[in-house]
Amino acid sequence: MAEGLGDFIEASGLMEYDPEKISNIYKGHPTRLIKRLWQTLVPIGLFLLGVAMDKLLGRLNRKEVSKARAKECAELLVELGPAFIKAGQALSTRPDIIPKVLLEELAQLQDQLPGFDSDMAMACIEEDLGAKINDIYSNLEKKPISAASLGQVHVGVLKDGQKVAVKVQRPGLREQITLDLYIVRNIGYWLNKNVKLIRSDLVALIDELGRRVFEEMDYINESNNAEKFYNLHKKNPKIAVPRIYKEASSRRVLTMQWIDGVKLTNIEKVKELGIDPEEMIEIGVNCSLQQLLEHGFFHADPHPGNLLALKDGRLCYLDFGMMSEVSRESRTGLIKAVVHLVNKRFKQLSSDFVNLGFLSEEVDLEPIIPAFETVFNQALEMGVNQMDFKSVTDDLSGVMYKFPFKVPPYYALIIRSLITLEGIALSVDRNFKILGAAYPYFARRLMEDEDPELRESLKEMLFDGNTFKWSRLEELLNSAAKESNLNLDALLDQVMNFLFSDKGGILREEITEAIVDKLDSYSWKKIKQIKASITKPLKRENRNKQDDINDQSIFDIKPIKNLYKTLRNLPGFKPELILNRIPRLIKEKDARKMGMKVAQRVTERGIVRIVKVAAGESQ
């Protein structure tokens, strides 16, 4: 008994995940380890034996059998407890490790368990906060309103009358999680060593999971995450974050502002608030993309219970225990990958996966390129706005399982986040496509961002070889215009920045040549007109034709006309936005160079024409 209690207390003191310390604890005190091994390995072994028998008898190839086994696996993880639930959720976004049929079941794992004894919860609050319940709260309901694998929530009222939600951690949770992670880690080590089909480092995956679970068990960390999230989004009038009461919070107790709201999936209740559910979804999509690609700090668990519509029209985020970060390089890399995907440049896309850490530099990319073509070509035929994100990620999962992909932890959480968000959106609009909803944001970032790598991506998007594609610019501008946060002034500045940048040289040359062609054509027609009037009177039909020529303005230059037409169709466009930029245009060194080139080339062509006319040549 004393031996078991010793490791129990020792494990409870671990504030950070440390595999070496955990290993030393259970090597020195094996009693609880042996008991827990019996509780976990026996049911796991029986399940694997059943799967092996199905495979041996050829039954596992039948869809209904494989699906039933996958469902049984998910249910087993719930029975085994919090660490196994978290492991299953982590594996649900790892197509490089798990076959598709099991991915689907693990993705539905619910982090919900029965509540624990209320007296134990009250005792935990008093122990951690160092005061009696009545000294902290004027009222605190003993019966929890919800419970999950890590803790449960009680409704309370602070002394100042503020209604609050009080989250209390399960007793003995850190000890149980620590022991289970030790067991799971050793299972992962054995599988990596003995099952050659598994390419990914399962031990590294479990260690990443361990770090995240320890962060999630630390409510002070969640409090800091909520504060950081609030500061990043406080200028957004559409986003709400509950206030955290730090004086009534600790590592195992979290007191936060009570939020009266409606789950986004409860469409009728959202409508009763006088709010358009589709507008809420748009706010959620834009906020998620901003988290992922601007701030690099994102909510990794946006399930329906964590997203509430408020009566004032704001979207409220709850539960900041599971947050993740994306580096600036990875954010830029993701946008570049989208550009290559949209342009069907699958060779470059495969290189993006190397840069993003999915593939090692030693991997032969040649067989992966046609696999990408198979997955994406059909989806792209329908256009980005109609791409089915879940279907594409499912197909991509097959590619990742077949080839030596290693999915970075941040990507797995991004996919989980977006799939969850799309699931919520589909409950509102069955035709919702998250890629279509996200593309305007990508377009705006491409047009507005000063990042040198994104400037290069913008060039890739707009040029086909050395040919500038006006249709692509028009599509990009029109997509960007759908973004509610579009800054048209900034967008026009970026168009000018691009035109007069090193990358815009080809476009400047195209505009210069178009102006030269137009002026040269106009001047030659005038020369022919003068020559004809000297030599003989114009015939009636020639006069009519000449009238048609004169009707064409010399300023009707195709590239400029196309650009103006595209800009004119943007919401909020006014001619003054162009006129205000004329002083800058005059000052641009490259604009003056363009003017000099036009004058020089028109003069050269004019001299050649005059010489030819004088020599009696016709053109």
C-alpha positions as CSV (number, residue, x, y, z in Angstrom):
1,M,0.0,0.0,0.0
2,A,2.8,2.4,1.0
3,E,4.7,1.7,-2.2
4,G,1.6,2.5,-4.4
5,L,0.9,5.7,-2.4
6,G,4.5,6.8,-2.8
7,D,4.5,6.8,-6.6
8,F,0.9,8.3,-6.5
9,I,2.2,11.3,-4.5
10,E,5.4,11.6,-6.5
11,A,3.6,11.7,-9.8
12,S,1.2,14.3,-8.5
13,G,4.1,16.7,-8.1
14,L,5.0,16.7,-11.8
15,M,4.1,20.1,-13.2
16,E,5.6,19.4,-16.7
17,Y,5.8,16.3,-18.9
18,D,9.1,14.7,-18.5
19,P,9.4,11.1,-19.9
20,E,12.6,10.4,-18.0
21,K,11.2,11.4,-14.6
22,I,8.0,9.4,-15.2
23,S,10.0,6.4,-16.2
24,N,12.1,6.6,-13.0
25,I,8.9,6.9,-10.8
26,Y,7.4,3.6,-12.1
27,K,10.6,1.7,-12.4
28,G,11.2,2.3,-8.7
29,H,7.5,1.6,-7.7
30,P,6.0,-1.0,-9.9
31,T,2.9,-1.9,-7.9
32,R,0.4,0.5,-9.5
33,L,2.1,0.0,-12.9
34,I,1.4,-3.8,-12.8
35,K,-2.2,-3.2,-11.8
36,R,-2.8,-0.7,-14.5
37,L,-1.0,-2.8,-17.1
38,W,-3.4,-5.6,-16.3
39,Q,-6.4,-3.2,-16.7
40,T,-5.2,-1.8,-20.1
41,L,-3.1,-4.5,-21.9
42,V,-5.7,-7.3,-21.4
43,P,-8.6,-5.5,-23.1
44,I,-6.2,-4.1,-25.8
45,G,-4.7,-7.6,-26.3
46,L,-8.1,-9.2,-26.7
47,F,-9.1,-6.5,-29.2
48,L,-6.0,-6.9,-31.3
49,L,-6.4,-10.7,-31.2
50,G,-9.9,-10.3,-32.6
51,V,-8.6,-8.0,-35.4
52,A,-5.9,-10.5,-36.2
53,M,-8.4,-13.3,-36.5
54,D,-10.6,-11.2,-38.8
55,K,-7.6,-10.4,-41.0
56,L,-6.5,-14.1,-41.0
57,L,-10.0,-15.2,-42.1
58,G,-10.2,-12.4,-44.7
59,R,-13.2,-10.8,-42.9
60,L,-11.3,-7.5,-42.3
61,N,-11.6,-6.7,-46.1
62,R,-15.4,-6.4,-45.7
63,K,-16.4,-2.8,-45.1
64,E,-19.0,-3.6,-42.4
65,V,-16.5,-5.7,-40.4
66,S,-13.6,-3.1,-40.6
67,K,-16.0,-0.3,-39.6
68,A,-17.4,-2.3,-36.7
69,R,-13.8,-3.0,-35.5
70,A,-12.9,0.7,-35.8
71,K,-16.0,1.6,-33.7
72,E,-15.0,-1.0,-31.1
73,C,-11.5,0.5,-30.9
74,A,-12.9,4.0,-30.3
75,E,-15.3,2.7,-27.6
76,L,-12.4,0.8,-25.9
77,L,-10.3,4.0,-25.7
78,V,-13.2,5.8,-23.9
79,E,-13.4,2.9,-21.4
80,L,-9.6,3.0,-20.8
81,G,-9.7,6.6,-19.6
82,P,-8.6,10.2,-20.2
83,A,-5.0,9.6,-21.6
84,F,-6.4,7.0,-24.1
85,I,-9.2,9.3,-25.2
86,K,-6.6,12.1,-25.8
87,A,-4.4,9.6,-27.7
88,G,-7.3,8.6,-29.9
89,Q,-8.1,12.3,-30.6
90,A,-4.5,12.9,-31.5
91,L,-4.4,9.9,-33.8
92,S,-7.7,11.0,-35.5
93,T,-5.7,13.6,-37.5
94,R,-2.7,11.3,-38.3
95,P,-3.4,9.8,-41.8
96,D,0.3,8.8,-42.0
97,I,-0.3,6.3,-39.2
98,I,-4.0,5.3,-39.1
99,P,-6.1,3.8,-42.0
100,K,-9.0,5.9,-43.2
101,V,-11.8,3.7,-41.7
102,L,-10.3,4.1,-38.2
103,L,-9.7,7.8,-38.7
104,E,-13.4,8.4,-39.2
105,E,-14.3,6.7,-35.9
106,L,-11.6,8.4,-33.9
107,A,-12.6,11.8,-35.2
108,Q,-16.0,11.2,-33.5
109,L,-14.4,10.5,-30.1
110,Q,-16.4,12.5,-27.5
111,D,-14.4,13.9,-24.6
112,Q,-17.3,13.3,-22.2
113,L,-17.3,11.2,-19.0
114,P,-19.6,11.0,-16.0
115,G,-19.0,13.6,-13.3
116,F,-17.2,12.9,-10.1
117,D,-18.2,13.3,-6.4
118,S,-19.3,16.9,-5.7
119,D,-17.8,16.9,-2.2
120,M,-14.4,16.0,-3.7
121,A,-14.8,18.9,-6.1
122,M,-15.6,21.4,-3.3
123,A,-12.6,20.1,-1.3
124,C,-10.3,20.6,-4.3
125,I,-11.5,24.2,-4.7
126,E,-10.9,25.0,-1.0
127,E,-7.5,23.2,-1.0
128,D,-6.2,25.0,-4.1
129,L,-7.6,28.5,-3.4
130,G,-6.7,28.3,0.3
131,A,-10.1,29.6,1.5
132,K,-13.6,28.3,2.3
133,I,-16.2,28.2,-0.6
134,N,-18.4,30.8,1.1
135,D,-15.4,33.2,1.3
136,I,-14.9,33.0,-2.5
137,Y,-18.4,32.6,-3.9
138,S,-21.8,33.9,-2.7
139,N,-23.2,30.8,-4.2
140,L,-21.8,27.6,-5.9
141,E,-23.9,24.8,-7.2
142,K,-22.7,21.4,-6.1
143,K,-24.1,19.5,-9.0
144,P,-22.0,19.9,-12.1
145,I,-23.6,21.1,-15.4
146,S,-21.1,19.2,-17.6
147,A,-18.1,16.8,-17.3
148,A,-15.3,15.8,-19.5
149,S,-12.2,13.6,-19.2
150,L,-10.1,16.3,-17.4
151,G,-12.7,17.9,-15.1
152,Q,-16.3,19.2,-14.6
153,V,-18.0,22.6,-14.5
154,H,-20.1,24.1,-11.7
155,V,-22.2,27.3,-11.9
156,G,-21.4,29.9,-9.3
157,V,-21.8,33.6,-8.3
158,L,-18.9,35.7,-7.0
159,K,-19.2,38.0,-4.1
160,D,-19.6,41.0,-6.4
161,G,-22.7,39.3,-8.1
162,Q,-20.9,38.1,-11.2
163,K,-22.2,34.8,-12.5
164,V,-19.3,32.4,-13.2
165,A,-18.4,28.9,-14.5
166,V,-16.0,27.1,-12.2
167,K,-14.0,24.3,-13.8
168,V,-12.6,21.7,-11.3
169,Q,-10.1,19.0,-12.2
170,R,-10.7,15.4,-11.5
171,P,-9.0,14.1,-8.3
172,G,-5.9,12.0,-9.1
173,L,-6.0,13.0,-12.7
174,R,-2.3,13.9,-13.0
175,E,-1.3,10.6,-11.5
176,Q,-3.6,8.6,-13.8
177,I,-2.6,10.5,-16.9
178,T,1.1,10.2,-16.0
179,L,0.8,6.4,-15.6
180,D,-1.2,5.9,-18.7
181,L,1.2,8.0,-20.8
182,Y,4.1,5.9,-19.5
183,I,2.2,2.7,-20.6
184,V,1.2,4.2,-24.0
185,R,4.7,5.5,-24.7
186,N,6.2,2.0,-24.1
187,I,3.5,0.5,-26.4
188,G,4.6,3.0,-29.0
189,Y,8.2,2.1,-28.5
190,W,7.5,-1.6,-29.0
191,L,5.4,-1.0,-32.1
192,N,8.1,1.2,-33.7
193,K,10.7,-1.4,-33.0
194,N,8.7,-4.4,-34.2
195,V,6.1,-3.3,-36.7
196,K,8.0,-2.1,-39.8
197,L,4.8,-0.8,-41.5
198,I,4.7,2.1,-39.0
199,R,7.0,4.8,-40.4
200,S,6.1,7.6,-38.0
201,D,7.9,8.0,-34.7
202,L,5.1,7.0,-32.3
203,V,7.3,7.8,-29.2
204,A,7.7,11.4,-30.5
205,L,3.9,11.5,-31.1
206,I,3.2,10.3,-27.5
207,D,5.7,12.8,-26.1
208,E,4.0,15.7,-28.0
209,L,0.6,14.4,-26.7
210,G,2.1,14.3,-23.2
211,R,3.3,17.9,-23.4
212,R,-0.1,19.1,-24.6
213,V,-2.1,17.1,-22.0
214,F,0.1,18.5,-19.2
215,E,-0.5,22.0,-20.6
216,E,-4.2,21.3,-20.7
217,M,-4.2,20.0,-17.0
218,D,-2.6,23.3,-15.9
219,Y,-5.5,25.8,-15.6
220,I,-3.1,28.7,-15.1
221,N,-1.8,27.9,-18.6
222,E,-5.4,28.0,-19.9
223,S,-5.9,31.3,-18.1
224,N,-2.9,32.8,-19.9
225,N,-4.0,31.4,-23.2
226,A,-7.4,33.0,-22.8
227,E,-5.8,36.3,-21.9
228,K,-3.5,36.1,-25.0
229,F,-6.4,35.2,-27.3
230,Y,-8.4,38.1,-25.9
231,N,-5.5,40.6,-26.6
232,L,-5.1,39.3,-30.1
233,H,-8.8,39.7,-31.0
234,K,-9.9,42.6,-28.8
235,K,-10.1,44.9,-31.8
236,N,-12.5,42.6,-33.5
237,P,-16.1,43.7,-32.5
238,K,-17.5,40.3,-33.6
239,I,-15.4,38.1,-31.2
240,A,-16.0,37.6,-27.5
241,V,-13.8,35.9,-24.9
242,P,-14.9,35.3,-21.3
243,R,-13.1,37.1,-18.5
244,I,-10.9,34.9,-16.3
245,Y,-10.9,35.6,-12.5
246,K,-7.3,34.8,-11.6
247,E,-7.8,35.5,-7.9
248,A,-10.3,32.5,-7.9
249,S,-8.2,30.3,-10.1
250,S,-5.3,27.8,-9.7
251,R,-3.7,24.9,-11.5
252,R,-6.7,22.7,-10.7
253,V,-9.5,25.3,-10.5
254,L,-10.5,27.9,-13.2
255,T,-13.2,30.5,-12.5
256,M,-14.4,32.4,-15.6
257,Q,-17.2,34.7,-16.6
258,W,-20.5,32.9,-17.3
259,I,-21.5,33.3,-20.9
260,D,-25.2,33.1,-21.9
261,G,-25.1,32.0,-25.5
262,V,-26.4,29.4,-28.0
263,K,-24.4,26.7,-29.7
264,L,-24.0,27.4,-33.4
265,T,-25.4,24.0,-34.2
266,N,-28.7,25.0,-32.6
267,I,-30.0,26.9,-35.7
268,E,-33.5,27.6,-34.4
269,K,-32.2,29.1,-31.1
270,V,-29.6,31.2,-33.0
271,K,-32.4,32.6,-35.2
272,E,-34.5,33.4,-32.2
273,L,-31.7,35.7,-31.0
274,G,-32.3,37.6,-34.3
275,I,-29.0,36.4,-35.7
276,D,-28.3,34.9,-39.1
277,P,-26.5,31.5,-38.5
278,E,-24.6,31.9,-41.8
279,E,-23.2,35.2,-40.6
280,M,-21.9,33.5,-37.4
281,I,-20.2,30.8,-39.5
282,E,-18.6,33.5,-41.7
283,I,-17.3,35.2,-38.5
284,G,-15.9,31.8,-37.3
285,V,-14.2,31.0,-40.5
286,N,-12.5,34.4,-40.8
287,C,-11.5,34.3,-37.2
288,S,-10.0,30.8,-37.6
289,L,-8.0,31.9,-40.6
290,Q,-6.8,35.0,-38.8
291,Q,-5.7,32.7,-35.9
292,L,-3.9,30.3,-38.3
293,L,-2.3,32.6,-40.8
294,E,-1.9,36.0,-39.1
295,H,-1.4,35.5,-35.4
296,G,-0.1,31.9,-35.6
297,F,-1.9,31.2,-32.3
298,F,-5.1,29.1,-32.8
299,H,-7.9,27.4,-30.9
300,A,-7.3,23.7,-31.6
301,D,-10.6,22.5,-30.3
302,P,-13.5,24.5,-31.8
303,H,-16.2,21.9,-31.2
304,P,-19.9,23.0,-31.0
305,G,-19.8,23.4,-27.2
306,N,-16.9,25.9,-27.4
307,L,-18.5,28.3,-30.0
308,L,-21.5,30.3,-28.8
309,A,-23.6,32.9,-30.6
310,L,-24.4,35.8,-28.3
311,K,-27.5,37.9,-28.5
312,D,-25.4,41.0,-29.4
313,G,-24.2,39.3,-32.6
314,R,-20.8,38.3,-31.3
315,L,-19.2,34.8,-31.5
316,C,-17.8,33.7,-28.2
317,Y,-14.9,31.2,-27.9
318,L,-14.6,29.0,-24.8
319,D,-12.1,26.6,-23.4
320,F,-8.5,27.6,-24.1
321,G,-6.8,24.5,-22.8
322,M,-5.9,23.2,-26.2
323,M,-4.1,25.9,-28.2
324,S,-1.3,25.6,-30.7
325,E,1.2,27.8,-32.6
326,V,2.3,28.0,-36.2
327,S,5.6,29.6,-37.1
328,R,5.8,32.5,-39.6
329,E,7.6,30.2,-42.0
330,S,4.9,27.6,-41.8
331,R,2.1,30.1,-42.2
332,T,3.8,31.5,-45.4
333,G,4.4,27.9,-46.6
334,L,0.8,27.0,-46.2
335,I,-0.3,30.0,-48.3
336,K,2.3,29.1,-51.0
337,A,1.0,25.5,-51.0
338,V,-2.6,26.8,-51.6
339,V,-1.2,28.9,-54.6
340,H,0.5,25.8,-56.1
341,L,-2.7,23.8,-55.5
342,V,-5.0,26.3,-57.2
343,N,-2.5,26.6,-60.1
344,K,-2.2,22.8,-60.3
345,R,1.6,23.0,-59.9
346,F,1.9,19.6,-58.2
347,K,5.7,19.4,-58.5
348,Q,6.0,22.6,-56.5
349,L,3.3,21.4,-54.2
350,S,5.3,18.3,-53.4
351,S,8.3,20.5,-52.6
352,D,6.0,22.6,-50.3
353,F,5.3,19.4,-48.3
354,V,9.1,19.0,-47.8
355,N,9.5,22.6,-46.7
356,L,6.6,22.2,-44.3
357,G,8.1,19.1,-42.7
358,F,5.8,16.4,-44.1
359,L,8.5,14.8,-46.1
360,S,12.2,14.4,-45.6
361,E,14.5,15.9,-48.2
362,E,15.8,12.4,-49.1
363,V,12.3,11.2,-50.3
364,D,11.8,10.7,-54.0
365,L,9.0,13.1,-55.0
366,E,8.4,11.7,-58.5
367,P,5.9,9.0,-57.5
368,I,4.1,11.4,-55.2
369,I,3.4,14.0,-57.9
370,P,0.9,11.9,-59.9
371,A,-0.7,10.8,-56.6
372,F,-1.4,14.5,-55.9
373,E,-2.7,15.0,-59.4
374,T,-5.2,12.1,-58.9
375,V,-6.3,13.5,-55.5
376,F,-6.7,17.2,-56.5
377,N,-7.4,17.4,-60.3
378,Q,-11.0,16.2,-60.1
379,A,-11.7,18.5,-57.1
380,L,-10.1,21.5,-58.8
381,E,-12.2,21.0,-62.0
382,M,-15.2,22.1,-59.9
383,G,-13.3,25.2,-58.7
384,V,-12.0,26.1,-55.3
385,N,-15.4,27.3,-54.1
386,Q,-16.9,23.9,-54.7
387,M,-14.0,21.7,-53.3
388,D,-15.2,19.3,-50.6
389,F,-12.6,19.8,-47.8
390,K,-13.5,16.5,-46.0
391,S,-13.4,14.5,-49.2
392,V,-10.1,16.0,-50.3
393,T,-8.5,15.4,-46.9
394,D,-9.8,11.9,-46.8
395,D,-8.2,11.2,-50.3
396,L,-5.0,12.9,-49.2
397,S,-5.0,10.7,-46.1
398,G,-4.7,7.7,-48.4
399,V,-1.7,9.3,-50.1
400,M,-0.1,10.1,-46.7
401,Y,-0.6,6.5,-45.5
402,K,0.9,5.1,-48.7
403,F,4.0,7.3,-49.0
404,P,6.5,8.2,-46.3
405,F,4.7,11.2,-44.9
406,K,5.2,12.4,-41.3
407,V,2.5,14.8,-40.3
408,P,3.8,17.7,-38.1
409,P,1.7,18.2,-34.9
410,Y,0.6,21.7,-35.8
411,Y,-0.8,20.5,-39.1
412,A,-2.8,17.7,-37.4
413,L,-4.4,20.2,-35.1
414,I,-5.1,22.6,-38.0
415,I,-6.9,19.8,-39.9
416,R,-8.8,18.8,-36.8
417,S,-9.8,22.4,-36.2
418,L,-11.0,23.1,-39.8
419,I,-12.8,19.8,-40.2
420,T,-14.6,20.5,-36.9
421,L,-15.5,24.0,-38.1
422,E,-16.7,22.7,-41.4
423,G,-18.9,20.2,-39.6
424,I,-20.5,23.0,-37.5
425,A,-21.0,25.0,-40.7
426,L,-22.6,22.1,-42.5
427,S,-25.3,21.9,-39.8
428,V,-26.2,25.5,-40.8
429,D,-25.7,25.3,-44.6
430,R,-25.5,21.8,-46.2
431,N,-23.8,23.3,-49.2
432,F,-21.0,25.0,-47.2
433,K,-17.5,24.5,-48.5
434,I,-14.7,25.7,-46.1
435,L,-12.2,26.1,-48.9
436,G,-14.5,28.3,-50.8
437,A,-15.2,30.3,-47.7
438,A,-11.5,30.6,-47.0
439,Y,-10.2,31.5,-50.5
440,P,-11.2,35.2,-50.2
441,Y,-9.0,35.4,-47.1
442,F,-6.1,33.7,-48.9
443,A,-6.6,36.1,-51.9
444,R,-6.6,39.2,-49.6
445,R,-3.4,38.0,-47.9
446,L,-1.7,37.4,-51.2
447,M,-2.7,40.9,-52.4
448,E,-1.9,42.8,-49.2
449,D,0.9,41.0,-47.4
450,E,4.4,42.4,-47.7
451,D,6.2,39.1,-47.1
452,P,8.8,38.6,-49.9
453,E,7.8,34.9,-50.3
454,L,4.2,35.8,-50.7
455,R,5.1,38.5,-53.3
456,E,6.8,35.6,-55.2
457,S,3.6,33.5,-54.8
458,L,1.5,36.4,-56.1
459,K,3.7,36.4,-59.2
460,E,3.2,32.7,-59.6
461,M,-0.5,33.1,-59.4
462,L,-0.7,35.9,-62.0
463,F,1.8,34.7,-64.6
464,D,1.7,31.6,-66.9
465,G,5.4,31.5,-67.8
466,N,6.1,35.0,-69.1
467,T,2.4,35.7,-70.0
468,F,0.4,37.9,-67.6
469,K,-3.0,36.4,-67.0
470,W,-5.5,39.2,-66.5
471,S,-8.3,36.7,-65.8
472,R,-6.3,35.5,-62.7
473,L,-5.8,39.0,-61.4
474,E,-9.5,39.6,-61.9
475,E,-10.4,36.4,-60.1
476,L,-8.0,37.2,-57.3
477,L,-9.3,40.7,-56.8
478,N,-12.9,39.5,-56.9
479,S,-12.2,36.8,-54.4
480,A,-10.4,39.3,-52.1
481,A,-13.4,41.6,-52.4
482,K,-15.6,39.0,-50.7
483,E,-13.5,39.3,-47.6
484,S,-15.3,41.4,-45.0
485,N,-12.1,42.9,-43.7
486,L,-10.9,44.0,-47.2
487,N,-9.0,47.3,-47.1
488,L,-9.5,48.7,-50.7
489,D,-7.0,51.5,-50.2
490,A,-4.3,49.0,-49.0
491,L,-5.3,46.6,-51.9
492,L,-4.8,49.4,-54.5
493,D,-1.4,50.3,-52.9
494,Q,-0.4,46.6,-53.2
495,V,-1.4,46.5,-56.9
496,M,0.8,49.6,-57.5
497,N,3.6,48.1,-55.3
498,F,3.5,45.0,-57.4
499,L,3.4,46.9,-60.7
500,F,6.5,48.9,-59.7
501,S,8.4,46.0,-58.0
502,D,11.1,43.8,-59.5
503,K,8.5,41.1,-60.0
504,G,6.3,43.5,-61.9
505,G,8.8,44.1,-64.7
506,I,7.1,41.7,-67.2
507,L,3.7,43.4,-66.5
508,R,5.3,46.9,-67.0
509,E,6.8,45.7,-70.2
510,E,3.4,44.4,-71.4
511,I,1.7,47.7,-70.6
512,T,4.5,49.6,-72.3
513,E,4.3,47.5,-75.4
514,A,0.5,47.8,-75.5
515,I,0.8,51.6,-75.3
516,V,3.4,51.7,-78.0
517,D,1.3,49.4,-80.3
518,K,-1.7,51.7,-79.7
519,L,0.1,55.0,-80.4
520,D,2.0,53.5,-83.4
521,S,-1.3,52.1,-84.8
522,Y,-3.0,55.5,-84.3
523,S,-0.1,57.5,-85.9
524,W,0.2,55.1,-88.9
525,K,-3.5,55.5,-89.6
526,K,-3.1,59.3,-89.5
527,I,-0.1,59.1,-91.9
528,K,-2.2,56.9,-94.3
529,Q,-5.0,59.4,-93.9
530,I,-2.8,62.3,-94.9
531,K,-1.2,60.4,-97.8
532,A,-4.6,59.4,-99.1
533,S,-5.9,63.0,-98.9
534,I,-2.9,64.2,-100.9
535,T,-3.0,61.6,-103.6
536,K,-6.7,61.2,-104.2
537,P,-10.1,62.0,-102.6
538,L,-11.3,59.4,-100.2
539,K,-13.9,57.0,-101.4
540,R,-17.2,56.9,-99.5
541,E,-16.5,53.5,-98.0
542,N,-13.0,54.5,-97.0
543,R,-14.4,57.6,-95.2
544,N,-16.8,55.4,-93.3
545,K,-14.0,53.1,-92.3
546,Q,-11.9,56.1,-91.3
547,D,-14.7,57.3,-89.1
548,D,-14.7,53.9,-87.4
549,I,-11.0,54.3,-86.8
550,N,-11.4,57.7,-85.2
551,D,-14.0,56.3,-82.9
552,Q,-11.4,54.2,-81.2
553,S,-9.7,56.3,-78.4
554,I,-5.9,56.1,-78.3
555,F,-6.4,55.6,-74.5
556,D,-8.3,52.4,-75.1
557,I,-5.3,50.3,-74.1
558,K,-6.2,46.7,-73.3
559,P,-4.1,46.1,-70.1
560,I,-5.1,49.4,-68.5
561,K,-8.7,49.0,-69.6
562,N,-8.7,45.4,-68.1
563,L,-7.2,46.6,-64.8
564,Y,-9.6,49.5,-64.5
565,K,-12.6,47.3,-65.3
566,T,-11.6,44.8,-62.6
567,L,-11.0,47.5,-60.0
568,R,-14.3,49.3,-60.9
569,N,-16.3,46.2,-60.1
570,L,-14.9,46.0,-56.5
571,P,-17.4,47.0,-53.8
572,G,-16.6,50.5,-52.5
573,F,-14.6,51.5,-55.5
574,K,-14.5,55.2,-56.4
575,P,-12.6,56.9,-59.2
576,E,-11.0,59.2,-56.6
577,L,-9.1,56.1,-55.3
578,I,-7.2,56.0,-58.7
579,L,-6.9,59.8,-59.0
580,N,-5.4,60.1,-55.5
581,R,-2.6,57.8,-56.7
582,I,-1.6,59.9,-59.8
583,P,1.0,62.0,-57.8
584,R,2.7,58.7,-56.7
585,L,2.5,57.4,-60.3
586,I,4.3,60.5,-61.6
587,K,7.0,60.2,-58.9
588,E,7.7,56.5,-59.6
589,K,11.1,56.0,-61.3
590,D,9.8,53.0,-63.2
591,A,6.8,55.0,-64.4
592,R,9.2,57.6,-65.9
593,K,11.2,54.8,-67.5
594,M,8.1,53.4,-69.0
595,G,7.3,56.9,-70.5
596,M,10.7,57.2,-71.9
597,K,10.5,53.7,-73.5
598,V,7.1,54.6,-75.0
599,A,8.5,57.8,-76.6
600,Q,11.6,56.1,-77.9
601,R,9.8,53.1,-79.4
602,V,7.0,55.1,-81.0
603,T,9.7,57.5,-82.5
604,E,11.7,54.6,-83.8
605,R,8.7,53.0,-85.4
606,G,7.5,56.3,-86.8
607,I,10.9,57.1,-88.5
608,V,10.9,53.6,-90.0
609,R,7.3,54.1,-91.4
610,I,8.1,57.6,-92.8
611,V,11.2,56.3,-94.5
612,K,9.2,53.4,-96.0
613,V,6.4,55.7,-97.2
614,A,9.0,58.1,-98.7
615,A,10.5,55.1,-100.6
616,G,7.1,54.2,-101.9
617,E,6.6,51.1,-99.9
618,S,3.1,50.2,-98.7
619,Q,2.4,48.5,-95.3
